[in-house]
Amino acid sequence: MDLIFATNNTGKLSEAQGIIVNHKILSLADIDCHDDLPETHETICENAEEKALYLWNKYHRNCFSDDTGLEVDALGGAPGVYSARYAGPQKNPADNMAKLLAALDGNDNRRARFHTEVVLVIDGVVHHFEGFVNGIITTEKHGNGGFGYDPIFQPDGFSVTMAEMSAEEKNGISHRGMALRKMADWIAVNLK
């Protein structure tokens, strides 16, 4: 069975393809979808569902979407649902990291967590899966791998940021990976 992943992010697509191995995972580009998918809600869960239902309603094909937020304790959970556009509508990761590091400058509480919601729509029925990874925001960027906030996020139990990990290491502990594995387990049991 083909599943459309509501993304053109090659990092996310590769991660999903490595976890959901018994089904073909297609990107938006693979189905010639160039729409700017809606994200009009105030929660990560609602945005993920909105994107998945948008695809289902337009294409009537089984699909899934994700939404992720970086929730920083000292900032009351911000940037949260606004993580991708924290520094503005251009969604520039370097700008987002610079703004976050500036906001935490001199703050001893650097606790944070990545929170991902994955929403799967199969034959019009919605299924939710979530994943979390806790850690700290470093004081400067480290590493060249990953994407988004990975160069400034150090997961609990590690001495390196997510950007310094191999893809296999990161996928083994990542918030998105956790949610995708839950979804893969559900698919294995429910979609033969």
N, C-alpha and C positions, 0 to 999 in steps of 0.2 A: 504494500500500500504506500502511496505517496502521501507525504505530509508537508504542507507548506509552512515554513517558518517565516513569520512576519518580520523579516530582517534582510538587509543587504550587507550587514557587518560580517566580514569574512571570519573574524575571530569567533564570534558567536556561532556562526554557521558551522565552522570546523568543530567546535566543541560539541554541538548538538549531533553532528554526524558521527563523531567518535563515541557517543554514548548510546544513541538510538541506531543500532547497527542492523536491525532486521527490516527496516523500512527506509525508503528513499526520502531524504530530506531536501526539499527544494527551497530556494530563496525567493524573494519577491521578483528579482530579475528573471528567474527561471520561468515565471508565469507571466512575464511582461507587465508586471504591476509597478507603476512609477508614482503611485499616489502617495501623498504625505499622510500617513496613517494618523488618525485622531488620537490625541492624548489630552482630553479636556477635563479630567477628574482630579480630585485632590488626594487620591490614594494610589499607591503602586498597584494594588489589586484591581481597582476599577479601571485603570489605564490599560493594564494587560488584557482584561476582558473586553474592553472597548475595541482594541486593535484586532483581537481574534474574531470577534463578532462582525466587525467591519468586513474582514476578508471572507468569512463564511457567507454573509449576506450578499456580497458582490459576486463571489465566484462559486459558491455552493460546493466547496472542496474542503476536505478535512484539513485543519490547520492548527497552529499554535503560535502564541506570542509570549513575550516576556516583558516585564518592566522591572527595573532594578533601581534601588536608591541606596545611597551611602548615608547612613544615619549617624551623626556625630553627637555624642552625649552633651558636650559643652555648648553645643549650638541648638539644644532642644530638639534634636532629631534632624536638623537641617544638614545638608541640602535636601535630603529625602527625595520626594517625588520630583523635585526640580534639579536633581543631580546633573543631568545632561546639559541643562541650560542655566546652571548656577551663575555663571559669569556673563550670561547674555544669550540671545537667540541664535548666535552663530554656533553654539554647541562645541566650543573649542576646548579639548581636554587640558591643554597647557594653561589656558586662561582659568579654567575651573580649578585646577590644582593650585595655581598661584593665589587665587582668591581665598581658597580654603586655608592654605598655609598662613596667609596674612590674617585671617579671622582667628586662627589659633595661636598666633604669635604671642609667646609669653605665658600661654595657658598650660598648666601642668596636667589637666585632664584631657587626654588625647584619645580616650576610648571611643570606638566606633564599631559599626557593623554594616556589612553589605546585606541587603534584604532583596531577594528576588521572588517574584511571583511569575509562574508560568501557567498560562491558561490554554487548555486544549479543547478544541471544538470538534467533536466526532458526530457526524450526522445531525448537527444542530444542537447537540447536548454539550453543555459546558462543564469542564472538570478543572479544578484548581490544584496546584502543587506549589509549595514554597520551600525556600532554602535560605539559610543564614550562615554567615561566617563573621566571627567576632575578632577584633584586633585593635590596633592603635594606628593613629595617623603619625607618620614620621615627621621630622622637622625639615626634611629636604627630600628631593626625588632620588631614587636609587633603582637602577635597572632599566633595560630597554625593551623588555618583553611586555606581553599583555596589552591592555588598552584602558582607556578611561582613567580612573584613579589608582590603578595598580601600582604605579611607581611610588606612591606615598602611603600605601596600606600594607601594614605588616600583620599578618594573621597571628592569633595567639598560638604559642608553641613553636614559632619560627623566628629566626634571627635575620630573615631577609624579607623584602617586600614581595608582593605577588608578581611584580615586573621582573624580579630576579629569579623566579622559579622557572623550571621547564614547563612546557605545556602539560605534560603528564602530571607533574606535581600539582600545578594549579588546578587542573581539572579534577584531581582527586579530592580537593578540599573546597572548591569554589562554591559559592552560593548558588550560581546558575547551574553548575554541575550537580549539586545536591537536588535542586528542583527537577532538573532534567532526568536524573536517575530515578526519582520517585515517579515521574511520568512514564519513563521507559518500563519500570516495573509494572505499572498499571496497564500499559499497552500489552505487555507480554502475557498478562493474565486475561485481559478482556478483549483483545483483538488478535485472533489467531490467523 
